């Protein structure tokens, strides 16, 4: 199904998924914040501010600001690494998992619609 997705269909999928989330009053994350969130949930831990900054090729303060926002939304949590107090470990939350699960359901549903 998705291997047959044309560029216009891919954009429509992205647009309708975004529209559904906006109408549902889901947290309004930037593309950078969404990339960080997906990295935390889709890649094996541990996740650190330093590691995410290197992955996205941005500074640590950029990651910290994004995590501040996502922390307020309860999508992620942060804890100091007890073995190396300089590191901050980013942790998944139930709210963050549910947010992404709902988004995945929307994407699957909309992908079926755009490929009909």
C-alpha positions in Angstrom: 0.0 0.0 0.0 2.5 2.7 1.1 5.1 1.5 -1.4 2.6 2.8 -4.1 2.1 6.1 -2.4 2.7 9.0 -4.8 4.2 12.3 -3.7 0.8 14.1 -3.8 -0.8 11.3 -1.7 2.1 11.5 0.8 1.5 15.3 1.2 -2.2 14.7 1.5 -1.6 12.1 4.2 0.6 14.6 6.1 -1.9 17.4 5.7 -5.0 15.4 6.8 -3.1 13.9 9.8 -2.1 17.4 10.9 -5.6 18.7 10.4 -7.1 16.0 12.5 -4.7 16.7 15.3 -5.3 20.5 15.1 -9.1 19.9 15.2 -8.6 17.5 18.1 -6.7 20.1 20.1 -3.7 17.7 20.3 -0.4 19.3 21.4 0.9 21.5 18.7 4.5 20.4 18.3 7.1 21.9 16.0 8.7 19.6 13.4 11.9 19.6 15.6 9.9 18.7 18.7 8.1 15.9 16.8 11.5 14.6 15.5 12.9 14.5 19.1 9.7 12.8 20.4 9.8 10.2 17.7 13.5 9.5 18.3 12.9 9.0 22.0 10.0 6.6 21.4 11.2 4.7 18.3 14.9 4.3 19.1 16.2 2.3 22.1 17.2 4.2 25.2 19.1 5.7 26.8 18.4 9.2 25.4 20.4 12.2 26.5 20.3 15.8 25.7 23.9 15.5 24.3 23.0 12.5 22.2 19.8 14.1 20.7 21.7 17.4 20.0 24.4 15.4 18.1 21.7 13.4 16.2 19.8 16.6 15.1 23.0 18.6 14.6 21.8 21.3 17.0 23.1 22.7 20.2 22.1 21.3 23.6 20.1 24.5 24.5 17.9 23.8 21.4 17.1 20.3 22.7 16.6 21.7 26.2 14.0 24.2 25.0 12.2 21.5 23.1 12.2 19.2 26.1 10.9 22.0 28.3 7.8 22.3 26.1 7.3 18.5 25.8 7.8 18.2 29.6 5.1 20.7 30.3 2.8 18.6 28.0 3.9 15.5 30.0 5.1 13.8 26.7 8.6 13.2 28.2 10.3 13.4 31.5 14.0 14.1 32.4 16.2 12.8 35.2 19.8 13.3 36.1 22.0 10.4 35.2 23.2 9.1 38.6 26.3 7.5 37.2 27.4 10.8 35.4 25.6 13.8 36.9 26.5 15.9 33.8 24.1 13.9 31.7 20.4 14.2 31.6 18.4 11.1 30.7 15.1 11.7 28.8 12.4 9.2 29.6 9.2 8.2 28.0 5.9 8.8 29.7 2.5 7.2 29.4 1.0 10.4 28.0 3.7 10.6 25.3 3.1 6.9 24.4 -0.6 7.5 24.1 -0.1 10.7 22.1 2.1 8.8 19.5 -0.2 5.8 19.5 -3.2 8.0 18.6 -1.1 9.7 15.9 -0.1 6.4 14.5 -3.8 5.3 14.4 -4.7 8.5 12.5 -1.8 7.9 10.0 -2.9 4.4 9.3 -6.5 5.4 8.9 -5.7 8.3 6.6 -3.1 6.2 4.6 -5.9 3.8 3.7 -8.1 6.7 2.6 -5.5 8.4 0.4 -4.5 5.1 -1.4 -8.0 4.1 -2.4 
